[in-house]
């Protein structure tokens, strides 16, 4: 009888359309075989679900929550207000302001309700997942070794790159 490992990281977003950004987090978690879930939980359209989700996060064994939100971006802060599970906020470029509104909303949490805030869009989602991996790796030597190998592979990609520069590009 096999047992499914309990979910350690939850990736939540305010609407299905946010998944185009948040899938970057899910892909990183998959690459590292981190037990995770991805869910839509809207701060504005499903507030009761949001409260239940956040209040049950710790008892469900979640270690980190990656929350993506655009516009007013209340989702990460509201989750953080209802749980002690660390929340990693990802601003979604969902409005004419291209995520600046969400970034400012997430990063300006009041003292006592922290949300770690990442860059706008898919790079921020990927980095939030990598931060989650690093956090979990602090107590998991196997995961730490895999994260080190992953980072070394990124380093090696850069070290093996070369540029083919023509005489015109030298200004000659």
Secondary structure per residue as TSV (DSSP state, phi and psi in degrees):
chain	resnum	aa	ss	phi	psi
A	1	X	-	360.0	121.8
A	2	X	-	-95.2	148.3
A	3	X	-	-112.4	140.4
A	4	X	-	-84.1	128.4
A	5	X	-	-62.6	145.2
A	6	X	-	-69.6	149.7
A	7	X	-	-64.9	129.0
A	8	X	-	-102.1	-32.6
A	9	X	E	-128.5	134.5
A	10	X	E	-113.3	133.1
A	11	X	E	-109.1	115.7
A	12	X	E	-122.3	153.4
A	13	X	E	-149.1	159.1
A	14	X	S	-75.0	-23.3
A	15	X	S	-155.3	162.2
A	16	X	G	-59.5	-33.2
A	17	X	G	-63.7	-22.6
A	18	X	G	-71.2	-14.6
A	19	X	H	-64.8	-25.6
A	20	X	H	-59.8	-28.3
A	21	X	H	-90.2	-47.6
A	22	X	H	-71.7	-15.1
A	23	X	H	-62.3	-23.6
A	24	X	H	-62.0	-36.8
A	25	X	H	-69.3	-44.5
A	26	X	H	-61.2	-41.5
A	27	X	H	-62.2	-41.4
A	28	X	H	-64.4	-45.2
A	29	X	H	-61.9	-39.1
A	30	X	H	-63.4	-45.3
A	31	X	H	-57.2	-34.1
A	32	X	T	-96.6	6.2
A	33	X	T	56.0	39.5
A	34	X	-	-84.8	123.0
A	35	X	-	-60.5	122.2
A	36	X	E	-147.6	171.6
A	37	X	E	-137.8	159.7
A	38	X	E	-130.4	129.7
A	39	X	E	-142.6	154.4
A	40	X	E	-99.4	122.4
A	41	X	-	-139.5	110.1
A	42	X	-	-94.8	128.6
A	43	X	T	-65.0	-32.3
A	44	X	T	-97.7	-35.4
A	45	X	T	-93.9	-22.3
A	46	X	-	-134.9	60.5
A	47	X	H	-62.4	-35.1
A	48	X	H	-65.8	-41.5
A	49	X	H	-62.0	-42.5
A	50	X	H	-57.5	-48.4
A	51	X	H	-63.3	-44.9
A	52	X	H	-62.2	-47.5
A	53	X	H	-55.1	-51.3
A	54	X	H	-66.7	-42.5
A	55	X	H	-66.2	-27.7
A	56	X	H	-93.9	-5.9
A	57	X	T	-56.6	-48.1
A	58	X	T	-67.0	-45.1
A	59	X	T	-67.2	-22.1
A	60	X	T	-79.8	-7.6
A	61	X	T	88.9	10.4
A	62	X	-	-64.0	137.5
A	63	X	-	-100.4	-31.1
A	64	X	E	-149.5	151.7
A	65	X	E	-125.4	124.5
A	66	X	E	-101.4	115.9
A	67	X	E	-118.6	118.3
A	68	X	E	-102.3	138.3
A	69	X	E	-155.1	144.8
A	70	X	E	-112.8	177.5
A	71	X	T	60.2	-123.6
A	72	X	T	-66.2	-22.2
A	73	X	-	54.1	47.7
A	74	X	H	-78.7	-20.4
A	75	X	H	-55.2	-54.7
A	76	X	H	-59.1	-44.2
A	77	X	H	-67.1	-39.8
A	78	X	H	-67.3	-37.8
A	79	X	H	-63.6	-47.1
A	80	X	H	-60.1	-31.4
A	81	X	H	-70.7	-20.7
A	82	X	H	-111.9	3.0
A	83	X	-	-148.5	158.4
A	84	X	S	-97.5	-0.2
A	85	X	S	-65.9	130.3
A	86	X	E	-58.3	136.4
A	87	X	E	-113.3	131.1
A	88	X	E	-110.7	115.4
A	89	X	E	-93.4	135.0
A	90	X	E	-122.9	114.1
A	91	X	E	-70.8	132.6
A	92	X	E	-101.7	130.1
A	93	X	-	-77.3	77.9
A	94	X	-	-107.1	-5.1
A	95	X	S	-126.7	-179.2
A	96	X	T	-60.5	-20.9
A	97	X	T	-84.8	2.1
A	98	X	T	53.8	36.8
A	99	X	T	95.7	-10.4
A	100	X	H	-63.5	-37.5
A	101	X	H	-62.8	-43.9
A	102	X	H	-66.4	-42.7
A	103	X	H	-57.3	-49.2
A	104	X	H	-65.6	-36.0
A	105	X	H	-66.0	-44.4
A	106	X	H	-72.0	-42.2
A	107	X	H	-73.7	-17.9
A	108	X	T	-97.5	39.5
A	109	X	-	-66.6	143.4
A	110	X	-	-70.4	154.7
A	111	X	T	-52.4	131.3
A	112	X	T	103.1	-14.3
A	113	X	S	-130.5	74.0
A	114	X	-	-75.8	144.5
A	115	X	-	-135.2	118.4
A	116	X	E	-69.2	130.0
A	117	X	E	-114.7	134.3
A	118	X	E	-112.9	177.2
A	119	X	-	-63.4	160.5
A	120	X	S	-69.2	134.5
A	121	X	S	86.8	-162.7
A	122	X	H	-58.2	-39.6
A	123	X	H	-60.8	-37.8
A	124	X	H	-66.5	-39.2
A	125	X	H	-64.0	-43.9
A	126	X	H	-63.3	-44.1
A	127	X	H	-67.3	-33.4
A	128	X	H	-62.7	-41.9
A	129	X	H	-66.4	-40.6
A	130	X	H	-65.6	-34.7
A	131	X	H	-64.1	-41.5
A	132	X	H	-62.1	-43.8
A	133	X	H	-60.3	-45.7
A	134	X	H	-62.9	-38.4
A	135	X	H	-63.6	-46.7
A	136	X	H	-66.9	-33.2
A	137	X	H	-67.1	-20.3
A	138	X	T	-61.0	-24.1
A	139	X	T	-122.4	13.9
A	140	X	-	-136.6	96.9
A	141	X	H	-58.3	-36.4
A	142	X	H	-64.8	-44.5
A	143	X	H	-65.5	-38.2
A	144	X	H	-60.8	-41.2
A	145	X	H	-65.5	-40.3
A	146	X	H	-67.7	-38.0
A	147	X	H	-67.2	-40.6
A	148	X	H	-61.5	-44.1
A	149	X	H	-63.0	-40.1
A	150	X	H	-62.2	-46.4
A	151	X	H	-65.3	-39.0
A	152	X	H	-63.0	-37.7
A	153	X	H	-64.0	-38.8
A	154	X	H	-63.9	-42.1
A	155	X	H	-60.6	-46.5
A	156	X	H	-64.1	-33.2
A	157	X	H	-58.9	-42.2
A	158	X	H	-70.5	-43.4
A	159	X	H	-65.1	-25.4
A	160	X	T	-92.3	-2.3
A	161	X	-	-77.4	144.1
A	162	X	-	-138.2	155.2
A	163	X	-	-110.6	132.3
A	164	X	-	-90.8	105.1
A	165	X	-	-105.3	124.5
A	166	X	-	-83.8	160.3
A	167	X	G	-55.2	-33.6
A	168	X	G	-63.1	-34.0
A	169	X	G	-74.6	-18.6
A	170	X	G	-82.1	-10.6
A	171	X	T	84.0	15.6
A	172	X	-	-90.4	360.0
